[in-house]
Amino acid sequence: MFKKVKKFFSEVVAELKKVSWSTRKEVIDATWVVLISSALLGCYIAASDFALSKFLGLIVR
């Protein structure tokens, strides 16, 4: 039982050594892209919701 667990974790460590990790700058740049994209999408959805609610309010009256 413990041999299998030990083998599993040694294989995990071996695979993690093969991973091509991103640089710190790449991670920070990608994070900024995600944050800005999310903010822009949120603004677009909020503006669309506001405009649609005003438009439907005019129709319902």
C-alpha distance matrix in Angstrom:
0.0 3.8 5.4 5.4 6.6 8.8 10.0 10.9 12.8 14.5 15.6 16.9 18.9 20.2 21.5 23.0 25.0 26.5 27.8 31.6 32.1 35.5 37.9 38.8 42.2 40.9 38.7 41.7 44.1 41.8 41.5 45.3 45.7 43.5 45.3 48.7 48.0 46.7 49.8 52.1 50.5 50.7 54.4 55.1 53.5 55.4 58.7 58.2 57.5 60.5 62.8 61.7 62.2 65.7 66.6 65.5 67.3 70.5 70.2 69.6 72.6
3.8 0.0 3.8 5.4 5.0 6.0 8.4 9.7 10.7 12.1 14.1 15.3 16.6 18.2 19.9 21.1 22.8 24.7 26.1 29.8 30.1 33.5 35.6 36.5 40.0 39.0 36.8 39.8 42.3 40.3 39.9 43.7 44.4 42.3 44.0 47.5 47.0 45.7 48.7 51.2 49.8 50.0 53.6 54.5 53.1 54.9 58.1 57.9 57.3 60.2 62.6 61.7 62.1 65.5 66.6 65.7 67.4 70.6 70.4 69.9 72.8
5.4 3.8 0.0 3.8 5.5 5.1 6.0 8.5 10.0 10.4 12.1 14.1 15.4 16.3 18.2 19.9 21.2 22.9 24.8 28.5 29.2 32.8 35.0 36.2 39.7 38.5 36.7 39.8 42.1 40.2 40.2 44.0 44.4 42.6 44.5 47.9 47.3 46.3 49.4 51.7 50.4 50.8 54.4 55.2 54.0 55.9 59.0 58.8 58.3 61.3 63.5 62.7 63.3 66.7 67.6 66.9 68.7 71.8 71.6 71.2 74.2
5.4 5.4 3.8 0.0 3.8 5.5 5.0 6.0 8.7 9.8 10.5 12.2 14.3 15.2 16.4 18.3 20.1 21.4 22.9 26.7 27.5 31.0 33.5 34.8 38.2 36.6 34.8 38.0 40.2 38.0 38.0 41.8 42.1 40.1 42.2 45.5 44.7 43.7 46.9 49.0 47.6 48.1 51.7 52.3 51.0 53.0 56.2 55.7 55.3 58.4 60.5 59.6 60.3 63.7 64.5 63.7 65.6 68.7 68.4 68.0 71.1
6.6 5.0 5.5 3.8 0.0 3.8 5.4 5.0 6.3 8.6 9.9 10.6 12.5 14.2 15.4 16.6 18.7 20.4 21.5 25.2 25.6 28.9 31.3 32.3 35.7 34.4 32.3 35.3 37.7 35.6 35.4 39.2 39.6 37.6 39.5 42.9 42.3 41.1 44.2 46.6 45.2 45.5 49.1 49.9 48.6 50.5 53.7 53.5 53.0 55.9 58.2 57.4 58.0 61.3 62.3 61.5 63.4 66.4 66.3 65.9 68.9
8.8 6.0 5.1 5.5 3.8 0.0 3.8 5.4 5.3 6.1 8.6 9.9 10.7 12.3 14.3 15.4 16.8 18.9 20.5 24.1 24.6 28.1 30.1 31.3 34.8 33.7 31.9 34.9 37.3 35.5 35.5 39.2 39.9 38.1 40.0 43.3 43.0 42.1 45.1 47.4 46.3 46.8 50.3 51.2 50.1 52.0 55.1 55.0 54.7 57.6 59.8 59.2 59.9 63.1 64.2 63.6 65.4 68.4 68.4 68.1 71.0
10.0 8.4 6.0 5.0 5.4 3.8 0.0 3.8 5.5 5.1 6.1 8.6 10.0 10.5 12.3 14.3 15.5 17.0 18.9 22.6 23.6 27.3 29.6 31.1 34.4 33.1 31.5 34.8 36.9 35.0 35.3 39.1 39.4 37.8 39.9 43.1 42.5 41.9 45.1 47.1 46.0 46.7 50.2 50.8 49.9 52.0 54.9 54.7 54.6 57.5 59.6 58.9 59.8 63.1 63.9 63.4 65.4 68.3 68.1 68.0 71.0
10.9 9.7 8.5 6.0 5.0 5.4 3.8 0.0 3.8 5.5 5.2 6.2 8.8 9.9 10.6 12.4 14.5 15.7 17.0 20.8 21.5 25.0 27.6 29.0 32.2 30.7 28.9 32.2 34.3 32.1 32.3 36.1 36.3 34.5 36.7 39.9 39.2 38.4 41.7 43.7 42.4 43.1 46.6 47.3 46.2 48.3 51.3 51.0 50.9 53.9 55.9 55.2 56.1 59.3 60.2 59.6 61.6 64.5 64.3 64.2 67.2
12.8 10.7 10.0 8.7 6.3 5.3 5.5 3.8 0.0 3.8 5.3 4.9 6.2 8.5 9.8 10.4 12.5 14.5 15.5 19.2 19.5 22.9 25.2 26.3 29.7 28.5 26.7 29.8 32.1 30.3 30.3 34.1 34.6 32.9 34.9 38.2 37.8 37.0 40.1 42.3 41.3 41.9 45.3 46.2 45.3 47.2 50.3 50.2 50.1 52.9 55.1 54.6 55.4 58.5 59.6 59.1 61.0 63.9 64.0 63.9 66.8
14.5 12.1 10.4 9.8 8.6 6.1 5.1 5.5 3.8 0.0 3.8 5.4 5.1 6.2 8.7 9.9 10.8 12.9 14.8 18.4 19.1 22.8 24.9 26.4 29.8 28.7 27.3 30.5 32.7 31.1 31.5 35.1 35.7 34.4 36.5 39.6 39.3 38.8 41.9 44.0 43.1 43.9 47.3 48.1 47.5 49.5 52.3 52.4 52.4 55.2 57.3 56.9 57.9 61.0 61.9 61.6 63.6 66.4 66.5 66.5 69.4
15.6 14.1 12.1 10.5 9.9 8.6 6.1 5.2 5.3 3.8 0.0 3.8 5.4 5.0 6.2 8.6 9.9 10.9 12.9 16.6 17.9 21.5 24.1 25.9 29.0 27.5 26.2 29.7 31.5 29.6 30.3 34.0 34.1 32.8 35.2 38.2 37.6 37.3 40.5 42.4 41.3 42.4 45.7 46.3 45.7 47.9 50.7 50.5 50.7 53.6 55.5 55.0 56.1 59.2 60.0 59.7 61.8 64.5 64.5 64.6 67.6
16.9 15.3 14.1 12.2 10.6 9.9 8.6 6.2 4.9 5.4 3.8 0.0 3.8 5.4 5.2 6.2 8.7 10.1 10.9 14.6 15.3 18.8 21.4 23.0 26.1 24.6 23.0 26.4 28.4 26.4 26.9 30.6 30.9 29.4 31.7 34.8 34.2 33.8 36.9 38.9 38.0 38.9 42.2 42.9 42.3 44.4 47.2 47.1 47.3 50.1 52.1 51.7 52.8 55.8 56.7 56.5 58.5 61.2 61.3 61.4 64.3
18.9 16.6 15.4 14.3 12.5 10.7 10.0 8.8 6.2 5.1 5.4 3.8 0.0 3.8 5.5 5.1 6.3 8.9 10.2 13.6 14.1 17.7 19.8 21.3 24.7 23.6 22.2 25.5 27.6 26.2 26.6 30.3 30.9 29.8 31.9 34.9 34.7 34.5 37.5 39.5 38.9 39.8 43.0 43.9 43.5 45.5 48.3 48.5 48.7 51.4 53.4 53.2 54.3 57.2 58.2 58.2 60.1 62.8 63.1 63.3 66.1
20.2 18.2 16.3 15.2 14.2 12.3 10.5 9.9 8.5 6.2 5.0 5.4 3.8 0.0 3.8 5.5 5.3 6.8 9.3 12.7 14.2 18.0 20.2 22.3 25.4 24.0 23.2 26.7 28.4 27.0 28.0 31.5 31.8 30.9 33.4 36.2 35.8 35.9 39.0 40.7 40.1 41.4 44.5 45.1 44.9 47.1 49.7 49.7 50.2 53.0 54.8 54.6 55.9 58.8 59.6 59.6 61.7 64.3 64.4 64.8 67.7
21.5 19.9 18.2 16.4 15.4 14.3 12.3 10.6 9.8 8.7 6.2 5.2 5.5 3.8 0.0 3.8 5.3 5.2 6.8 10.5 12.1 15.8 18.5 20.8 23.6 21.8 21.0 24.6 26.1 24.2 25.4 28.9 28.9 28.0 30.6 33.3 32.7 32.8 36.0 37.7 36.9 38.2 41.4 41.9 41.6 44.0 46.5 46.4 46.9 49.8 51.5 51.2 52.6 55.5 56.2 56.2 58.4 60.9 61.0 61.5 64.4
23.0 21.1 19.9 18.3 16.6 15.4 14.3 12.4 10.4 9.9 8.6 6.2 5.1 5.5 3.8 0.0 3.8 5.3 5.3 8.8 9.4 13.1 15.5 17.4 20.5 19.0 17.9 21.4 23.2 21.6 22.5 26.0 26.4 25.5 27.9 30.7 30.4 30.5 33.5 35.3 34.8 36.0 39.1 39.8 39.7 41.8 44.4 44.5 45.1 47.8 49.6 49.5 50.8 53.6 54.5 54.7 56.7 59.2 59.5 60.0 62.7
25.0 22.8 21.2 20.1 18.7 16.8 15.5 14.5 12.5 10.8 9.9 8.7 6.3 5.3 5.3 3.8 0.0 3.8 5.6 8.3 9.4 13.2 15.1 17.4 20.4 19.2 18.8 22.2 23.9 22.8 24.0 27.3 27.7 27.3 29.7 32.3 32.2 32.7 35.5 37.2 37.0 38.4 41.2 42.0 42.2 44.3 46.7 47.0 47.7 50.3 52.0 52.1 53.5 56.2 57.1 57.4 59.4 61.9 62.2 62.8 65.6
26.5 24.7 22.9 21.4 20.4 18.9 17.0 15.7 14.5 12.9 10.9 10.1 8.9 6.8 5.2 5.3 3.8 0.0 3.8 6.5 9.1 12.7 15.1 18.0 20.4 18.7 18.7 22.3 23.4 22.1 23.8 27.0 26.9 26.7 29.4 31.7 31.3 32.0 35.1 36.4 36.0 37.7 40.6 41.0 41.2 43.6 45.8 45.9 46.8 49.5 51.0 51.0 52.7 55.3 56.0 56.4 58.6 60.9 61.1 61.9 64.7
27.8 26.1 24.8 22.9 21.5 20.5 18.9 17.0 15.5 14.8 12.9 10.9 10.2 9.3 6.8 5.3 5.6 3.8 0.0 3.8 5.8 9.4 12.3 15.0 17.4 15.4 15.1 18.8 19.9 18.4 20.0 23.3 23.2 22.9 25.6 28.0 27.5 28.2 31.2 32.6 32.3 34.0 36.8 37.3 37.5 39.9 42.1 42.2 43.2 45.8 47.3 47.4 49.0 51.6 52.3 52.8 54.9 57.2 57.5 58.3 61.1
31.6 29.8 28.5 26.7 25.2 24.1 22.6 20.8 19.2 18.4 16.6 14.6 13.6 12.7 10.5 8.8 8.3 6.5 3.8 0.0 3.8 6.6 9.4 12.6 14.5 12.4 12.9 16.5 17.2 16.0 18.2 21.1 20.9 21.1 23.9 25.9 25.7 26.8 29.6 30.8 30.8 32.7 35.2 35.7 36.3 38.7 40.6 40.9 42.1 44.6 46.0 46.3 48.1 50.5 51.1 51.9 54.0 56.1 56.6 57.5 60.2
32.1 30.1 29.2 27.5 25.6 24.6 23.6 21.5 19.5 19.1 17.9 15.3 14.1 14.2 12.1 9.4 9.4 9.1 5.8 3.8 0.0 3.8 6.5 9.2 11.6 9.8 9.7 13.2 14.5 13.6 15.2 18.2 18.6 18.7 21.1 23.4 23.5 24.4 27.1 28.6 28.8 30.4 32.9 33.7 34.3 36.4 38.5 39.0 40.1 42.4 44.0 44.5 46.1 48.4 49.3 50.1 52.0 54.2 54.9 55.8 58.3
35.5 33.5 32.8 31.0 28.9 28.1 27.3 25.0 22.9 22.8 21.5 18.8 17.7 18.0 15.8 13.1 13.2 12.7 9.4 6.6 3.8 0.0 3.8 6.6 8.1 6.1 6.5 9.9 10.8 10.2 12.2 14.9 15.3 15.9 18.2 20.2 20.5 21.8 24.2 25.5 26.0 27.8 30.0 30.9 31.8 33.8 35.7 36.4 37.7 39.8 41.3 42.0 43.7 45.9 46.8 47.8 49.7 51.7 52.5 53.6 56.0
37.9 35.6 35.0 33.5 31.3 30.1 29.6 27.6 25.2 24.9 24.1 21.4 19.8 20.2 18.5 15.5 15.1 15.1 12.3 9.4 6.5 3.8 0.0 3.8 5.4 5.2 6.4 8.7 10.0 10.7 12.4 14.5 15.6 16.7 18.5 20.2 21.2 22.6 24.5 26.0 27.0 28.6 30.5 31.7 32.9 34.6 36.4 37.5 38.8 40.7 42.2 43.2 44.8 46.7 47.8 49.0 50.7 52.8 53.8 54.9 57.1
38.8 36.5 36.2 34.8 32.3 31.3 31.1 29.0 26.3 26.4 25.9 23.0 21.3 22.3 20.8 17.4 17.4 18.0 15.0 12.6 9.2 6.6 3.8 0.0 3.8 5.5 5.2 6.2 8.6 10.0 10.6 12.5 14.4 15.5 16.5 18.5 20.0 21.1 22.6 24.4 25.7 26.9 28.7 30.3 31.5 32.9 34.7 36.1 37.3 38.9 40.6 41.9 43.2 45.1 46.4 47.7 49.1 51.2 52.4 53.4 55.4
42.2 40.0 39.7 38.2 35.7 34.8 34.4 32.2 29.7 29.8 29.0 26.1 24.7 25.4 23.6 20.5 20.4 20.4 17.4 14.5 11.6 8.1 5.4 3.8 0.0 3.8 5.4 5.1 6.0 8.5 9.8 10.6 12.3 14.3 15.3 16.5 18.2 19.9 21.1 22.5 24.2 25.6 27.1 28.5 30.1 31.5 33.0 34.5 36.0 37.4 38.9 40.3 41.9 43.5 44.8 46.2 47.7 49.6 50.9 52.1 54.1
40.9 39.0 38.5 36.6 34.4 33.7 33.1 30.7 28.5 28.7 27.5 24.6 23.6 24.0 21.8 19.0 19.2 18.7 15.4 12.4 9.8 6.1 5.2 5.5 3.8 0.0 3.8 5.5 5.1 6.1 8.5 10.0 10.6 12.3 14.2 15.5 16.4 18.2 20.0 21.1 22.3 24.1 25.9 26.9 28.4 30.1 31.6 32.7 34.3 36.1 37.4 38.6 40.3 42.1 43.1 44.5 46.2 48.1 49.1 50.4 52.5
38.7 36.8 36.7 34.8 32.3 31.9 31.5 28.9 26.7 27.3 26.2 23.0 22.2 23.2 21.0 17.9 18.8 18.7 15.1 12.9 9.7 6.5 6.4 5.2 5.4 3.8 0.0 3.8 5.5 5.2 6.1 8.7 9.9 10.6 12.2 14.3 15.3 16.4 18.3 20.0 20.9 22.3 24.3 25.7 26.7 28.3 30.2 31.4 32.6 34.4 36.0 37.1 38.5 40.5 41.7 42.8 44.5 46.6 47.6 48.6 50.8
41.7 39.8 39.8 38.0 35.3 34.9 34.8 32.2 29.8 30.5 29.7 26.4 25.5 26.7 24.6 21.4 22.2 22.3 18.8 16.5 13.2 9.9 8.7 6.2 5.1 5.5 3.8 0.0 3.8 5.5 5.0 6.3 8.7 9.9 10.5 12.3 14.2 15.3 16.5 18.4 19.9 20.9 22.6 24.3 25.7 26.8 28.6 30.1 31.4 32.8 34.6 35.9 37.3 39.0 40.4 41.8 43.1 45.2 46.5 47.5 49.5
44.1 42.3 42.1 40.2 37.7 37.3 36.9 34.3 32.1 32.7 31.5 28.4 27.6 28.4 26.1 23.2 23.9 23.4 19.9 17.2 14.5 10.8 10.0 8.6 6.0 5.1 5.5 3.8 0.0 3.8 5.4 5.2 6.4 8.8 10.0 10.7 12.3 14.2 15.5 16.6 18.3 19.9 21.3 22.6 24.3 25.8 27.1 28.5 30.2 31.6 33.0 34.4 36.1 37.7 38.8 40.4 41.9 43.7 45.0 46.3 48.2
41.8 40.3 40.2 38.0 35.6 35.5 35.0 32.1 30.3 31.1 29.6 26.4 26.2 27.0 24.2 21.6 22.8 22.1 18.4 16.0 13.6 10.2 10.7 10.0 8.5 6.1 5.2 5.5 3.8 0.0 3.8 5.4 5.1 6.3 8.7 10.0 10.5 12.2 14.3 15.4 16.3 18.2 20.0 21.0 22.3 24.2 25.7 26.8 28.3 30.1 31.5 32.5 34.3 36.1 37.1 38.4 40.2 42.1 43.1 44.3 46.5
41.5 39.9 40.2 38.0 35.4 35.5 35.3 32.3 30.3 31.5 30.3 26.9 26.6 28.0 25.4 22.5 24.0 23.8 20.0 18.2 15.2 12.2 12.4 10.6 9.8 8.5 6.1 5.0 5.4 3.8 0.0 3.8 5.4 5.1 6.2 8.6 9.9 10.5 12.3 14.3 15.3 16.3 18.4 19.9 21.0 22.4 24.3 25.6 26.7 28.4 30.2 31.3 32.7 34.6 35.9 37.1 38.6 40.7 41.9 42.8 44.9
45.3 43.7 44.0 41.8 39.2 39.2 39.1 36.1 34.1 35.1 34.0 30.6 30.3 31.5 28.9 26.0 27.3 27.0 23.3 21.1 18.2 14.9 14.5 12.5 10.6 10.0 8.7 6.3 5.2 5.4 3.8 0.0 3.8 5.4 5.1 6.0 8.3 9.7 10.5 12.1 14.0 15.1 16.5 18.2 19.8 20.9 22.4 24.1 25.5 26.8 28.4 29.9 31.4 32.9 34.3 35.8 37.2 39.1 40.5 41.6 43.5
45.7 44.4 44.4 42.1 39.6 39.9 39.4 36.3 34.6 35.7 34.1 30.9 30.9 31.8 28.9 26.4 27.7 26.9 23.2 20.9 18.6 15.3 15.6 14.4 12.3 10.6 9.9 8.7 6.4 5.1 5.4 3.8 0.0 3.8 5.6 5.3 5.9 8.4 10.0 10.6 12.0 14.0 15.4 16.4 18.1 19.8 21.1 22.3 24.0 25.6 26.8 28.1 30.0 31.6 32.6 34.1 35.8 37.5 38.7 40.1 42.1
43.5 42.3 42.6 40.1 37.6 38.1 37.8 34.5 32.9 34.4 32.8 29.4 29.8 30.9 28.0 25.5 27.3 26.7 22.9 21.1 18.7 15.9 16.7 15.5 14.3 12.3 10.6 9.9 8.8 6.3 5.1 5.4 3.8 0.0 3.8 5.6 5.2 6.0 8.5 9.9 10.4 12.0 14.2 15.2 16.2 18.0 19.8 20.8 22.1 24.0 25.6 26.5 28.1 30.1 31.2 32.3 34.0 36.1 37.1 38.2 40.3
45.3 44.0 44.5 42.2 39.5 40.0 39.9 36.7 34.9 36.5 35.2 31.7 31.9 33.4 30.6 27.9 29.7 29.4 25.6 23.9 21.1 18.2 18.5 16.5 15.3 14.2 12.2 10.5 10.0 8.7 6.2 5.1 5.6 3.8 0.0 3.8 5.5 5.1 6.2 8.7 9.9 10.5 12.3 14.3 15.3 16.3 18.3 19.9 20.9 22.4 24.3 25.6 26.8 28.6 30.1 31.3 32.6 34.7 36.1 37.0 39.0
48.7 47.5 47.9 45.5 42.9 43.3 43.1 39.9 38.2 39.6 38.2 34.8 34.9 36.2 33.3 30.7 32.3 31.7 28.0 25.9 23.4 20.2 20.2 18.5 16.5 15.5 14.3 12.3 10.7 10.0 8.6 6.0 5.3 5.6 3.8 0.0 3.8 5.4 5.1 6.1 8.5 9.8 10.6 12.3 14.2 15.2 16.5 18.2 19.8 21.0 22.4 24.1 25.6 27.0 28.4 30.0 31.4 33.1 34.6 35.9 37.7
48.0 47.0 47.3 44.7 42.3 43.0 42.5 39.2 37.8 39.3 37.6 34.2 34.7 35.8 32.7 30.4 32.2 31.3 27.5 25.7 23.5 20.5 21.2 20.0 18.2 16.4 15.3 14.2 12.3 10.5 9.9 8.3 5.9 5.2 5.5 3.8 0.0 3.8 5.5 5.2 6.1 8.5 9.9 10.5 12.2 14.1 15.3 16.3 18.1 19.9 21.0 22.2 24.1 25.7 26.7 28.2 29.9 31.7 32.8 34.1 36.2
46.7 45.7 46.3 43.7 41.1 42.1 41.9 38.4 37.0 38.8 37.3 33.8 34.5 35.9 32.8 30.5 32.7 32.0 28.2 26.8 24.4 21.8 22.6 21.1 19.9 18.2 16.4 15.3 14.2 12.2 10.5 9.7 8.4 6.0 5.1 5.4 3.8 0.0 3.8 5.5 5.1 6.0 8.6 9.8 10.4 12.1 14.1 15.2 16.2 18.1 19.8 20.8 22.2 24.2 25.5 26.6 28.1 30.2 31.4 32.3 34.4
49.8 48.7 49.4 46.9 44.2 45.1 45.1 41.7 40.1 41.9 40.5 36.9 37.5 39.0 36.0 33.5 35.5 35.1 31.2 29.6 27.1 24.2 24.5 22.6 21.1 20.0 18.3 16.5 15.5 14.3 12.3 10.5 10.0 8.5 6.2 5.1 5.5 3.8 0.0 3.8 5.5 5.0 6.2 8.6 9.9 10.4 12.2 14.1 15.2 16.3 18.2 19.8 21.0 22.5 24.1 25.6 26.7 28.7 30.3 31.3 33.0
52.1 51.2 51.7 49.0 46.6 47.4 47.1 43.7 42.3 44.0 42.4 38.9 39.5 40.7 37.7 35.3 37.2 36.4 32.6 30.8 28.6 25.5 26.0 24.4 22.5 21.1 20.0 18.4 16.6 15.4 14.3 12.1 10.6 9.9 8.7 6.1 5.2 5.5 3.8 0.0 3.8 5.4 5.1 6.2 8.6 9.8 10.5 12.2 14.1 15.3 16.4 18.1 19.9 21.1 22.3 24.1 25.5 27.1 28.6 30.0 31.8
50.5 49.8 50.4 47.6 45.2 46.3 46.0 42.4 41.3 43.1 41.3 38.0 38.9 40.1 36.9 34.8 37.0 36.0 32.3 30.8 28.8 26.0 27.0 25.7 24.2 22.3 20.9 19.9 18.3 16.3 15.3 14.0 12.0 10.4 9.9 8.5 6.1 5.1 5.5 3.8 0.0 3.8 5.4 5.0 6.1 8.5 9.9 10.4 12.1 14.1 15.3 16.2 18.1 19.9 20.8 22.1 23.9 25.8 26.8 28.1 30.2
50.7 50.0 50.8 48.1 45.5 46.8 46.7 43.1 41.9 43.9 42.4 38.9 39.8 41.4 38.2 36.0 38.4 37.7 34.0 32.7 30.4 27.8 28.6 26.9 25.6 24.1 22.3 20.9 19.9 18.2 16.3 15.1 14.0 12.0 10.5 9.8 8.5 6.0 5.0 5.4 3.8 0.0 3.8 5.4 5.2 6.1 8.5 9.8 10.5 12.1 14.2 15.2 16.3 18.3 19.8 20.9 22.2 24.4 25.7 26.6 28.6
54.4 53.6 54.4 51.7 49.1 50.3 50.2 46.6 45.3 47.3 45.7 42.2 43.0 44.5 41.4 39.1 41.2 40.6 36.8 35.2 32.9 30.0 30.5 28.7 27.1 25.9 24.3 22.6 21.3 20.0 18.4 16.5 15.4 14.2 12.3 10.6 9.9 8.6 6.2 5.1 5.4 3.8 0.0 3.8 5.5 5.1 6.0 8.5 9.8 10.4 12.1 14.0 15.3 16.5 18.1 19.8 20.9 22.7 24.3 25.6 27.2
55.1 54.5 55.2 52.3 49.9 51.2 50.8 47.3 46.2 48.1 46.3 42.9 43.9 45.1 41.9 39.8 42.0 41.0 37.3 35.7 33.7 30.9 31.7 30.3 28.5 26.9 25.7 24.3 22.6 21.0 19.9 18.2 16.4 15.2 14.3 12.3 10.5 9.8 8.6 6.2 5.0 5.4 3.8 0.0 3.8 5.5 5.2 6.0 8.5 9.9 10.5 12.0 14.1 15.4 16.3 18.0 19.7 21.2 22.5 24.0 25.9
53.5 53.1 54.0 51.0 48.6 50.1 49.9 46.2 45.3 47.5 45.7 42.3 43.5 44.9 41.6 39.7 42.2 41.2 37.5 36.3 34.3 31.8 32.9 31.5 30.1 28.4 26.7 25.7 24.3 22.3 21.0 19.8 18.1 16.2 15.3 14.2 12.2 10.4 9.9 8.6 6.1 5.2 5.5 3.8 0.0 3.8 5.5 5.1 6.0 8.5 9.9 10.4 12.0 14.2 15.1 16.1 17.9 20.0 20.9 22.0 24.2
55.4 54.9 55.9 53.0 50.5 52.0 52.0 48.3 47.2 49.5 47.9 44.4 45.5 47.1 44.0 41.8 44.3 43.6 39.9 38.7 36.4 33.8 34.6 32.9 31.5 30.1 28.3 26.8 25.8 24.2 22.4 20.9 19.8 18.0 16.3 15.2 14.1 12.1 10.4 9.8 8.5 6.1 5.1 5.5 3.8 0.0 3.8 5.5 5.1 6.1 8.6 9.9 10.5 12.3 14.2 15.3 16.3 18.5 20.1 20.9 22.6
58.7 58.1 59.0 56.2 53.7 55.1 54.9 51.3 50.3 52.3 50.7 47.2 48.3 49.7 46.5 44.4 46.7 45.8 42.1 40.6 38.5 35.7 36.4 34.7 33.0 31.6 30.2 28.6 27.1 25.7 24.3 22.4 21.1 19.8 18.3 16.5 15.3 14.1 12.2 10.5 9.9 8.5 6.0 5.2 5.5 3.8 0.0 3.8 5.4 5.1 6.1 8.5 9.9 10.6 12.1 14.1 15.2 16.7 18.5 19.9 21.4
58.2 57.9 58.8 55.7 53.5 55.0 54.7 51.0 50.2 52.4 50.5 47.1 48.5 49.7 46.4 44.5 47.0 45.9 42.2 40.9 39.0 36.4 37.5 36.1 34.5 32.7 31.4 30.1 28.5 26.8 25.6 24.1 22.3 20.8 19.9 18.2 16.3 15.2 14.1 12.2 10.4 9.8 8.5 6.0 5.1 5.5 3.8 0.0 3.8 5.5 5.2 6.0 8.4 9.9 10.4 12.0 13.9 15.4 16.5 18.1 20.1
57.5 57.3 58.3 55.3 53.0 54.7 54.6 50.9 50.1 52.4 50.7 47.3 48.7 50.2 46.9 45.1 47.7 46.8 43.2 42.1 40.1 37.7 38.8 37.3 36.0 34.3 32.6 31.4 30.2 28.3 26.7 25.5 24.0 22.1 20.9 19.8 18.1 16.2 15.2 14.1 12.1 10.5 9.8 8.5 6.0 5.1 5.4 3.8 0.0 3.8 5.5 5.2 6.0 8.6 9.8 10.5 12.0 14.3 15.3 16.2 18.3
60.5 60.2 61.3 58.4 55.9 57.6 57.5 53.9 52.9 55.2 53.6 50.1 51.4 53.0 49.8 47.8 50.3 49.5 45.8 44.6 42.4 39.8 40.7 38.9 37.4 36.1 34.4 32.8 31.6 30.1 28.4 26.8 25.6 24.0 22.4 21.0 19.9 18.1 16.3 15.3 14.1 12.1 10.4 9.9 8.5 6.1 5.1 5.5 3.8 0.0 3.8 5.5 5.2 6.2 8.6 10.0 10.5 12.5 14.5 15.4 16.7
62.8 62.6 63.5 60.5 58.2 59.8 59.6 55.9 55.1 57.3 55.5 52.1 53.4 54.8 51.5 49.6 52.0 51.0 47.3 46.0 44.0 41.3 42.2 40.6 38.9 37.4 36.0 34.6 33.0 31.5 30.2 28.4 26.8 25.6 24.3 22.4 21.0 19.8 18.2 16.4 15.3 14.2 12.1 10.5 9.9 8.6 6.1 5.2 5.5 3.8 0.0 3.8 5.5 5.2 6.1 8.6 9.7 10.8 12.5 14.3 15.7
61.7 61.7 62.7 59.6 57.4 59.2 58.9 55.2 54.6 56.9 55.0 51.7 53.2 54.6 51.2 49.5 52.1 51.0 47.4 46.3 44.5 42.0 43.2 41.9 40.3 38.6 37.1 35.9 34.4 32.5 31.3 29.9 28.1 26.5 25.6 24.1 22.2 20.8 19.8 18.1 16.2 15.2 14.0 12.0 10.4 9.9 8.5 6.0 5.2 5.5 3.8 0.0 3.8 5.4 5.0 6.0 8.3 9.9 10.6 12.1 14.3
62.2 62.1 63.3 60.3 58.0 59.9 59.8 56.1 55.4 57.9 56.1 52.8 54.3 55.9 52.6 50.8 53.5 52.7 49.0 48.1 46.1 43.7 44.8 43.2 41.9 40.3 38.5 37.3 36.1 34.3 32.7 31.4 30.0 28.1 26.8 25.6 24.1 22.2 21.0 19.9 18.1 16.3 15.3 14.1 12.0 10.5 9.9 8.4 6.0 5.2 5.5 3.8 0.0 3.8 5.5 5.2 6.0 8.7 9.9 10.4 12.3
65.7 65.5 66.7 63.7 61.3 63.1 63.1 59.3 58.5 61.0 59.2 55.8 57.2 58.8 55.5 53.6 56.2 55.3 51.6 50.5 48.4 45.9 46.7 45.1 43.5 42.1 40.5 39.0 37.7 36.1 34.6 32.9 31.6 30.1 28.6 27.0 25.7 24.2 22.5 21.1 19.9 18.3 16.5 15.4 14.2 12.3 10.6 9.9 8.6 6.2 5.2 5.4 3.8 0.0 3.8 5.5 4.9 6.4 8.8 10.0 10.8
66.6 66.6 67.6 64.5 62.3 64.2 63.9 60.2 59.6 61.9 60.0 56.7 58.2 59.6 56.2 54.5 57.1 56.0 52.3 51.1 49.3 46.8 47.8 46.4 44.8 43.1 41.7 40.4 38.8 37.1 35.9 34.3 32.6 31.2 30.1 28.4 26.7 25.5 24.1 22.3 20.8 19.8 18.1 16.3 15.1 14.2 12.1 10.4 9.8 8.6 6.1 5.0 5.5 3.8 0.0 3.8 5.3 5.3 6.5 8.9 10.3
65.5 65.7 66.9 63.7 61.5 63.6 63.4 59.6 59.1 61.6 59.7 56.5 58.2 59.6 56.2 54.7 57.4 56.4 52.8 51.9 50.1 47.8 49.0 47.7 46.2 44.5 42.8 41.8 40.4 38.4 37.1 35.8 34.1 32.3 31.3 30.0 28.2 26.6 25.6 24.1 22.1 20.9 19.8 18.0 16.1 15.3 14.1 12.0 10.5 10.0 8.6 6.0 5.2 5.5 3.8 0.0 3.8 5.3 5.0 6.1 8.7
67.3 67.4 68.7 65.6 63.4 65.4 65.4 61.6 61.0 63.6 61.8 58.5 60.1 61.7 58.4 56.7 59.4 58.6 54.9 54.0 52.0 49.7 50.7 49.1 47.7 46.2 44.5 43.1 41.9 40.2 38.6 37.2 35.8 34.0 32.6 31.4 29.9 28.1 26.7 25.5 23.9 22.2 20.9 19.7 17.9 16.3 15.2 13.9 12.0 10.5 9.7 8.3 6.0 4.9 5.3 3.8 0.0 3.8 5.5 5.3 6.3
70.5 70.6 71.8 68.7 66.4 68.4 68.3 64.5 63.9 66.4 64.5 61.2 62.8 64.3 60.9 59.2 61.9 60.9 57.2 56.1 54.2 51.7 52.8 51.2 49.6 48.1 46.6 45.2 43.7 42.1 40.7 39.1 37.5 36.1 34.7 33.1 31.7 30.2 28.7 27.1 25.8 24.4 22.7 21.2 20.0 18.5 16.7 15.4 14.3 12.5 10.8 9.9 8.7 6.4 5.3 5.3 3.8 0.0 3.8 5.6 5.5
70.2 70.4 71.6 68.4 66.3 68.4 68.1 64.3 64.0 66.5 64.5 61.3 63.1 64.4 61.0 59.5 62.2 61.1 57.5 56.6 54.9 52.5 53.8 52.4 50.9 49.1 47.6 46.5 45.0 43.1 41.9 40.5 38.7 37.1 36.1 34.6 32.8 31.4 30.3 28.6 26.8 25.7 24.3 22.5 20.9 20.1 18.5 16.5 15.3 14.5 12.5 10.6 9.9 8.8 6.5 5.0 5.5 3.8 0.0 3.8 5.6
69.6 69.9 71.2 68.0 65.9 68.1 68.0 64.2 63.9 66.5 64.6 61.4 63.3 64.8 61.5 60.0 62.8 61.9 58.3 57.5 55.8 53.6 54.9 53.4 52.1 50.4 48.6 47.5 46.3 44.3 42.8 41.6 40.1 38.2 37.0 35.9 34.1 32.3 31.3 30.0 28.1 26.6 25.6 24.0 22.0 20.9 19.9 18.1 16.2 15.4 14.3 12.1 10.4 10.0 8.9 6.1 5.3 5.6 3.8 0.0 3.8
72.6 72.8 74.2 71.1 68.9 71.0 71.0 67.2 66.8 69.4 67.6 64.3 66.1 67.7 64.4 62.7 65.6 64.7 61.1 60.2 58.3 56.0 57.1 55.4 54.1 52.5 50.8 49.5 48.2 46.5 44.9 43.5 42.1 40.3 39.0 37.7 36.2 34.4 33.0 31.8 30.2 28.6 27.2 25.9 24.2 22.6 21.4 20.1 18.3 16.7 15.7 14.3 12.3 10.8 10.3 8.7 6.3 5.5 5.6 3.8 0.0
